[in-house]
């Protein structure tokens, strides 16, 4: 049995952007019926808000759009790389921090910018809404939603090619957007972040 594909979203304090991305992506995964194959969480580059719930403005915008959130902020640690297949930074500063934190080149290669998955994105940074009003949180959600959908499609394509979807559902035809995977994948296949394409900053 394959291990789930593990994704972690990272922002500064893990109370605004990254929990928003985590909630949106988890909802997309559940809608696709892939919650047994893909796991997601989030963290911050710093530990200032360790143990705190998500910012009330994040909770509010998620609730208005039908997303739930149960969250406890935490700091991303070097040891987290070994337990994640893909680490999604919310802006270039987070990406640089995470790559410096990585204990190896392979670990650093797991770090990508979330918006790099959205081919229609006009920028690669999700701006920090913390010091502004509710409009900034709405703007973040508008940027995160299409990127989360594109990220899911990239991961689902890789799971399909490796045969993992057939393992989970009995047949790829049972899942949205799935296709024939005959001849693909072995029980020993491991999916890494390098297999998931994204635009480089």
Backbone bond lengths (Angstrom), bond angles and torsions (degrees), N, CA, C in turn:
res aa  C-N    CA-C-N  psi(-1)  N-CA   C-N-CA  omega(-1)  CA-C   N-CA-C  phi
1 X - - - 1.466 - - 1.519 110.41 -
2 X 1.338 116.35 131.40 1.452 120.53 -179.27 1.525 111.66 -75.16
3 X 1.327 115.45 150.33 1.456 120.42 172.31 1.523 108.34 -74.99
4 X 1.331 118.42 151.39 1.468 120.17 176.08 1.522 110.90 -62.34
5 X 1.322 115.77 153.71 1.454 121.52 172.05 1.524 106.65 -79.09
6 X 1.329 117.24 123.34 1.460 121.56 -170.25 1.526 111.29 -110.26
7 X 1.335 115.06 124.95 1.459 122.67 -175.87 1.527 109.23 -120.95
8 X 1.326 116.61 134.64 1.462 121.17 176.60 1.524 109.29 -126.09
9 X 1.331 116.08 129.68 1.465 122.37 176.79 1.528 108.40 -98.16
10 X 1.333 116.47 136.03 1.465 120.09 -174.62 1.526 110.99 -130.85
11 X 1.344 115.54 128.92 1.468 121.53 170.10 1.527 107.67 -126.64
12 X 1.327 118.29 -153.47 1.463 120.46 -173.67 1.524 112.63 -79.00
13 X 1.331 117.05 -60.89 1.459 120.40 -175.41 1.506 114.99 -109.08
14 X 1.351 116.45 -2.17 1.467 122.29 179.07 1.526 112.56 63.15
15 X 1.351 115.53 37.45 1.466 117.95 174.34 1.531 112.40 -128.79
16 X 1.336 117.83 -10.96 1.474 119.37 -177.35 1.529 111.62 -119.02
17 X 1.329 116.73 -81.01 1.462 120.56 -171.14 1.521 113.84 -72.70
18 X 1.325 117.72 -46.47 1.468 118.29 -175.01 1.528 113.30 -68.96
19 X 1.350 120.72 -40.28 1.463 117.73 174.96 1.526 112.42 -65.87
20 X 1.353 116.40 -29.63 1.457 119.53 175.51 1.528 109.99 -64.68
21 X 1.325 116.24 -47.05 1.465 120.15 178.92 1.528 111.31 -63.59
22 X 1.319 116.36 -40.05 1.467 120.33 178.25 1.530 110.82 -60.03
23 X 1.323 117.85 -46.42 1.460 121.66 -178.18 1.516 111.71 -64.98
24 X 1.333 116.36 -43.85 1.464 120.54 179.94 1.522 110.46 -64.36
25 X 1.326 116.70 -46.99 1.463 119.76 -177.77 1.522 111.24 -65.98
26 X 1.325 117.28 -40.53 1.464 119.87 178.25 1.527 110.59 -60.47
27 X 1.323 116.77 -40.83 1.467 120.09 178.40 1.524 110.69 -62.23
28 X 1.333 117.10 -41.44 1.467 120.14 178.95 1.530 111.00 -64.90
29 X 1.317 115.98 -40.99 1.458 120.60 178.62 1.527 110.67 -62.12
30 X 1.314 116.78 -44.63 1.469 120.88 -179.86 1.524 111.19 -66.08
31 X 1.333 116.99 -40.49 1.464 120.35 177.97 1.524 111.44 -61.35
32 X 1.324 116.13 -34.16 1.461 121.22 -179.64 1.531 112.60 -81.80
33 X 1.333 117.37 -4.53 1.456 120.44 -177.99 1.512 113.80 71.89
34 X 1.347 116.54 26.01 1.463 120.94 -175.86 1.522 113.12 -110.87
35 X 1.347 117.12 14.95 1.459 119.11 -176.45 1.524 112.72 -65.72
36 X 1.322 119.02 -15.68 1.458 120.15 174.13 1.513 113.06 -83.73
37 X 1.336 116.25 -13.14 1.460 120.98 -175.88 1.523 113.70 -110.07
38 X 1.329 116.97 -21.28 1.461 121.08 -177.30 1.523 108.72 -127.79
39 X 1.316 116.61 128.32 1.460 122.05 176.25 1.514 109.38 -115.19
40 X 1.312 117.01 145.12 1.457 120.48 -178.52 1.521 111.88 -137.63
41 X 1.325 115.97 146.47 1.455 121.88 172.85 1.518 107.60 -150.37
42 X 1.322 116.89 -171.56 1.462 120.38 -179.83 1.517 109.77 -149.51
43 X 1.335 115.17 164.82 1.461 121.02 -178.08 1.524 108.23 -159.29
44 X 1.342 115.62 173.12 1.459 121.58 177.63 1.518 111.01 -119.29
45 X 1.328 116.55 157.27 1.461 119.09 176.05 1.524 111.25 -70.98
46 X 1.343 116.69 -22.58 1.462 121.50 177.86 1.514 111.63 -123.04
47 X 1.324 115.88 167.25 1.463 120.32 -176.47 1.511 114.80 -107.62
48 X 1.348 117.29 21.56 1.465 120.66 -174.89 1.530 112.50 -60.70
49 X 1.320 117.51 -32.64 1.466 121.59 -175.43 1.528 112.52 -109.06
50 X 1.322 116.36 20.41 1.454 121.12 -177.30 1.534 111.35 -46.08
51 X 1.330 116.43 124.26 1.455 121.72 177.32 1.518 115.03 85.86
52 X 1.345 117.18 -6.92 1.467 119.88 -178.94 1.529 111.22 -78.00
53 X 1.325 115.06 156.01 1.453 120.33 171.06 1.527 109.11 -75.22
54 X 1.331 116.76 170.23 1.457 120.61 176.37 1.522 109.86 -63.81
55 X 1.319 116.16 152.52 1.458 121.70 176.66 1.532 109.51 -52.88
56 X 1.333 118.37 136.40 1.468 120.41 -178.96 1.522 113.39 -55.33
57 X 1.331 117.35 -29.25 1.464 119.78 178.72 1.528 111.17 -72.01
58 X 1.328 116.57 -33.53 1.466 120.26 173.32 1.522 109.79 -65.96
59 X 1.322 116.02 -47.18 1.468 120.63 178.78 1.521 110.26 -58.34
60 X 1.339 116.14 -41.36 1.453 120.81 -177.31 1.517 112.66 -65.25
61 X 1.333 117.31 -47.21 1.463 119.29 -178.16 1.523 110.62 -68.22
62 X 1.323 117.36 -35.47 1.461 119.77 177.07 1.527 110.90 -65.26
63 X 1.330 116.09 -43.06 1.462 119.96 -179.64 1.525 111.10 -63.67
64 X 1.324 116.58 -39.65 1.469 119.78 -179.31 1.519 112.09 -64.62
65 X 1.319 116.62 -23.07 1.463 120.55 -179.39 1.524 112.46 -108.03
66 X 1.324 116.25 14.63 1.455 120.10 172.20 1.507 116.08 85.43
67 X 1.337 118.03 15.09 1.463 121.42 178.52 1.529 110.11 -101.96
68 X 1.299 115.91 143.02 1.452 120.68 173.68 1.516 110.02 -97.52
69 X 1.321 117.07 164.81 1.463 119.56 173.78 1.520 110.04 -155.21
70 X 1.319 114.59 122.79 1.462 121.90 168.56 1.520 105.29 -119.17
71 X 1.308 116.92 117.83 1.452 118.56 -166.27 1.519 112.12 -144.37
72 X 1.332 115.05 144.03 1.457 123.34 171.35 1.521 107.31 -137.28
73 X 1.320 116.93 113.79 1.460 121.39 -173.61 1.524 111.50 -63.63
74 X 1.311 114.92 146.64 1.458 121.45 176.80 1.522 109.16 -149.22
75 X 1.322 116.10 165.94 1.457 121.96 179.73 1.526 109.79 -99.44
76 X 1.325 116.11 139.16 1.458 120.98 176.32 1.520 109.23 -74.37
77 X 1.321 116.31 131.41 1.463 122.55 -177.87 1.536 110.69 -114.66
78 X 1.331 118.50 155.90 1.466 119.73 177.96 1.530 113.00 -54.21
79 X 1.320 117.23 -34.25 1.464 120.56 -179.76 1.526 112.55 -65.79
80 X 1.341 117.31 -19.28 1.461 120.40 -179.61 1.522 112.19 -66.40
81 X 1.323 117.42 -25.82 1.456 119.66 -178.43 1.525 111.94 -59.18
82 X 1.321 116.65 -39.22 1.460 120.38 -177.23 1.519 112.39 -65.42
83 X 1.337 116.72 -23.15 1.460 121.25 -176.16 1.521 112.63 -105.15
84 X 1.336 118.19 10.61 1.462 121.93 179.52 1.518 109.07 -128.91
85 X 1.322 115.71 143.28 1.460 120.89 176.00 1.516 111.70 -91.32
86 X 1.331 116.58 -26.89 1.453 121.50 -177.59 1.525 108.00 -147.96
87 X 1.333 116.53 132.89 1.461 122.51 179.20 1.523 107.22 -118.70
88 X 1.336 116.57 113.87 1.462 121.70 -172.89 1.522 110.67 -100.99
89 X 1.328 115.88 110.97 1.461 121.72 177.43 1.520 109.49 -82.39
90 X 1.341 115.91 143.96 1.458 119.84 -179.55 1.516 112.52 -87.35
91 X 1.341 118.25 -18.41 1.462 119.24 171.42 1.523 109.45 -152.16
92 X 1.327 115.83 173.10 1.464 120.81 -173.54 1.524 112.51 -64.90
93 X 1.347 117.72 -31.05 1.458 119.98 176.73 1.513 111.56 -63.93
94 X 1.315 116.66 -42.28 1.474 120.47 176.22 1.527 110.16 -63.77
95 X 1.320 116.02 -41.03 1.461 119.87 -179.73 1.528 111.05 -60.50
96 X 1.335 117.10 -45.86 1.465 120.32 178.99 1.523 110.81 -62.44
97 X 1.327 116.90 -44.23 1.468 120.89 179.48 1.524 110.52 -59.76
98 X 1.305 116.96 -46.55 1.461 120.84 -176.68 1.524 111.64 -66.15
99 X 1.315 116.30 -38.82 1.471 118.49 179.18 1.517 111.26 -68.34
100 X 1.327 117.70 -34.56 1.472 119.79 174.45 1.521 110.87 -67.99
101 X 1.312 116.68 -34.06 1.463 122.23 -178.46 1.530 112.45 -73.87
102 X 1.317 116.37 -23.07 1.466 121.12 -173.64 1.530 110.98 -61.54
103 X 1.333 117.42 134.94 1.460 120.46 -178.01 1.526 114.10 -78.14
104 X 1.329 117.65 -7.53 1.460 120.49 -179.19 1.523 108.89 -156.57
105 X 1.332 114.96 167.62 1.454 119.30 176.36 1.516 112.29 -64.29
106 X 1.325 116.66 -38.01 1.461 120.17 178.25 1.520 110.93 -62.33
107 X 1.334 116.18 -39.86 1.467 119.85 177.96 1.524 110.30 -65.81
108 X 1.320 117.65 -43.02 1.469 121.04 179.64 1.517 111.34 -61.32
109 X 1.326 117.17 -33.26 1.461 120.99 -179.70 1.527 112.66 -68.81
110 X 1.327 117.53 -14.16 1.466 120.40 177.34 1.523 112.16 -77.04
111 X 1.327 117.45 -13.84 1.459 121.84 -174.45 1.523 109.80 -86.06
112 X 1.317 116.39 122.51 1.464 122.62 177.51 1.525 108.90 -133.59
113 X 1.305 116.17 160.08 1.463 121.35 172.38 1.520 108.94 -86.03
114 X 1.324 117.07 130.57 1.456 120.35 -178.42 1.520 112.03 -55.38
115 X 1.334 117.02 -46.45 1.462 119.22 -175.23 1.519 112.84 -69.57
116 X 1.326 118.11 -11.50 1.460 119.95 177.22 1.523 111.62 -66.26
117 X 1.322 117.31 -15.20 1.464 120.75 178.86 1.526 112.67 -84.05
118 X 1.306 117.76 -15.82 1.460 121.15 -178.10 1.521 108.72 -93.11
119 X 1.341 118.96 109.07 1.465 120.27 -177.04 1.524 113.09 -66.62
120 X 1.328 117.49 -16.06 1.461 120.91 -179.61 1.527 112.74 -97.69
121 X 1.317 117.60 -0.29 1.463 120.61 -179.02 1.521 110.12 -65.27
122 X 1.321 116.31 135.68 1.461 120.87 179.10 1.519 112.13 -94.58
123 X 1.325 117.04 -6.57 1.457 122.98 174.37 1.517 107.73 -150.16
124 X 1.334 116.56 163.10 1.459 120.33 -175.92 1.522 112.98 -107.42
125 X 1.333 118.34 -3.16 1.463 121.81 177.51 1.524 110.48 -104.34
126 X 1.334 116.66 133.58 1.460 121.30 167.49 1.527 105.59 -87.52
127 X 1.333 119.07 115.82 1.475 120.60 -174.85 1.525 112.24 -66.55
128 X 1.320 114.96 147.32 1.463 120.96 179.86 1.529 109.79 -73.04
129 X 1.342 118.35 118.66 1.468 119.91 -177.82 1.528 113.72 -91.55
130 X 1.334 117.65 0.76 1.462 121.59 -167.02 1.526 113.26 -56.21
131 X 1.333 117.53 -41.81 1.469 120.54 -173.31 1.535 112.57 -92.34
132 X 1.314 117.06 8.88 1.452 120.42 179.82 1.515 112.19 -114.56
133 X 1.319 115.79 -161.75 1.449 121.36 -178.74 1.515 112.57 -98.58
134 X 1.322 115.14 -166.25 1.460 120.53 -176.89 1.518 112.93 -63.68
135 X 1.333 117.81 -28.60 1.459 120.45 -178.64 1.523 111.46 -59.05
136 X 1.332 116.28 -36.27 1.461 119.86 179.76 1.517 112.37 -64.95
137 X 1.305 116.99 -33.94 1.461 121.27 178.85 1.525 110.30 -73.25
138 X 1.332 116.28 -37.06 1.460 120.09 174.81 1.534 110.40 -62.06
139 X 1.325 115.79 -41.99 1.465 120.93 179.47 1.532 110.47 -62.24
140 X 1.328 116.71 -42.19 1.464 120.55 178.61 1.522 110.89 -60.19
141 X 1.312 116.39 -45.57 1.462 119.74 -179.56 1.520 111.00 -61.93
142 X 1.331 117.18 -39.72 1.464 120.88 179.27 1.527 111.49 -62.73
143 X 1.312 117.31 -30.34 1.459 121.44 178.86 1.522 111.40 -82.68
144 X 1.315 116.62 -36.55 1.462 121.57 -175.23 1.516 111.93 -73.74
145 X 1.324 118.39 -38.77 1.468 120.07 -174.05 1.527 113.52 -58.30
146 X 1.330 120.63 -52.03 1.467 118.58 179.82 1.522 113.09 -66.48
147 X 1.332 116.54 -32.96 1.465 119.51 178.08 1.520 110.69 -66.54
148 X 1.336 116.76 -39.14 1.464 120.60 178.47 1.522 111.15 -64.39
149 X 1.328 116.32 -39.67 1.461 119.96 178.33 1.531 111.05 -64.71
150 X 1.340 116.14 -43.35 1.459 119.98 179.45 1.529 111.22 -66.99
151 X 1.325 116.59 -38.44 1.460 120.65 176.69 1.524 110.78 -60.87
152 X 1.321 116.61 -44.93 1.455 119.97 179.49 1.521 111.01 -61.09
153 X 1.323 117.50 -42.01 1.462 119.98 179.82 1.522 110.86 -63.48
154 X 1.344 117.52 -38.85 1.460 120.90 178.49 1.525 111.08 -63.96
155 X 1.325 116.37 -43.79 1.465 119.93 179.68 1.525 110.25 -70.00
156 X 1.343 117.46 -40.33 1.457 120.04 -179.63 1.526 111.05 -63.70
157 X 1.332 117.53 -38.47 1.462 120.43 177.86 1.522 110.93 -61.35
158 X 1.338 115.50 -40.14 1.461 119.09 178.65 1.523 111.45 -68.95
159 X 1.326 117.22 -42.24 1.467 120.50 177.17 1.529 110.73 -60.58
160 X 1.331 115.82 -40.63 1.461 120.11 -179.91 1.520 110.66 -63.99
161 X 1.324 116.30 -44.64 1.464 119.59 -178.58 1.518 111.77 -65.17
162 X 1.319 116.55 -34.24 1.460 120.11 179.63 1.524 112.94 -81.72
163 X 1.328 118.09 -4.69 1.457 120.49 178.98 1.505 114.62 85.78
164 X 1.331 117.71 4.69 1.464 120.35 -176.26 1.522 111.82 -69.57
165 X 1.311 118.81 -31.44 1.464 120.12 -179.98 1.513 110.85 -66.74
166 X 1.313 116.57 -40.09 1.464 119.69 178.40 1.515 110.80 -63.49
167 X 1.333 116.64 -37.37 1.465 120.47 178.34 1.521 111.09 -62.17
168 X 1.349 116.32 -39.63 1.457 119.86 -173.84 1.510 112.64 -78.65
169 X 1.329 117.23 -36.67 1.458 120.14 -171.09 1.514 114.10 -110.81
170 X 1.327 117.02 -4.65 1.450 119.23 -176.61 1.509 110.62 85.73
171 X 1.337 116.92 -32.47 1.454 122.13 178.00 1.508 108.46 -157.17
172 X 1.330 117.03 135.09 1.455 119.88 177.86 1.511 111.71 -62.49
173 X 1.315 117.36 -25.01 1.459 120.06 -178.21 1.518 111.99 -64.08
174 X 1.342 117.30 -15.63 1.459 120.78 -179.33 1.516 112.69 -78.87
175 X 1.346 117.26 -10.06 1.450 119.96 -173.21 1.517 111.49 -112.94
176 X 1.334 117.75 147.97 1.462 121.23 -179.00 1.519 111.38 -59.66
177 X 1.332 116.35 134.45 1.457 120.85 174.28 1.508 114.22 70.06
178 X 1.336 118.09 14.01 1.450 119.83 -175.49 1.512 110.86 -91.16
179 X 1.330 114.99 160.71 1.456 120.53 179.85 1.501 111.12 -139.93
180 X 1.320 116.40 -172.13 1.455 122.41 -176.74 1.515 110.39 -70.42
181 X 1.324 117.14 132.41 1.466 120.53 177.33 1.519 111.05 -121.04
182 X 1.309 118.24 19.10 1.455 120.66 -177.83 1.520 109.41 -57.96
183 X 1.319 115.05 132.73 1.447 120.34 179.34 1.508 114.43 89.38
184 X 1.331 118.80 -4.02 1.464 121.64 -178.26 1.515 111.38 -103.81
185 X 1.340 114.65 145.74 1.462 120.06 166.34 1.506 114.54 80.85
186 X 1.336 113.94 149.06 1.452 122.02 172.81 1.508 107.10 -136.09
187 X 1.313 116.06 165.83 1.465 119.78 -177.14 1.508 111.84 -62.11
188 X 1.331 117.79 -22.04 1.457 120.14 -177.45 1.512 114.42 -91.00
189 X 1.334 117.88 -1.76 1.455 120.27 -177.27 1.518 111.38 -62.49
190 X 1.322 115.34 138.76 1.469 120.64 175.13 1.510 107.91 -125.50
191 X 1.322 116.74 131.85 1.449 121.88 -178.86 1.514 108.73 -94.12
192 X 1.307 116.89 130.39 1.459 120.65 178.13 1.515 109.58 -118.23
193 X 1.329 115.44 166.34 1.437 120.32 178.73 1.530 112.26 -60.82
194 X 1.341 117.62 -27.96 1.445 120.68 179.75 1.520 112.60 -64.85
195 X 1.334 117.30 -21.43 1.447 120.56 179.22 1.519 112.68 -79.27
196 X 1.332 118.20 -11.21 1.444 122.09 -175.70 1.512 109.95 -102.01
197 X 1.345 118.47 112.95 1.452 119.97 -175.25 1.527 112.67 -72.75
198 X 1.320 115.48 147.86 1.458 121.46 174.41 1.512 107.33 -155.98
199 X 1.327 116.30 156.91 1.455 119.86 174.93 1.517 109.55 -69.46
200 X 1.300 116.87 136.46 1.464 120.47 175.78 1.524 109.70 -83.20
201 X 1.335 117.41 139.79 1.469 119.41 178.69 1.529 111.05 -68.62
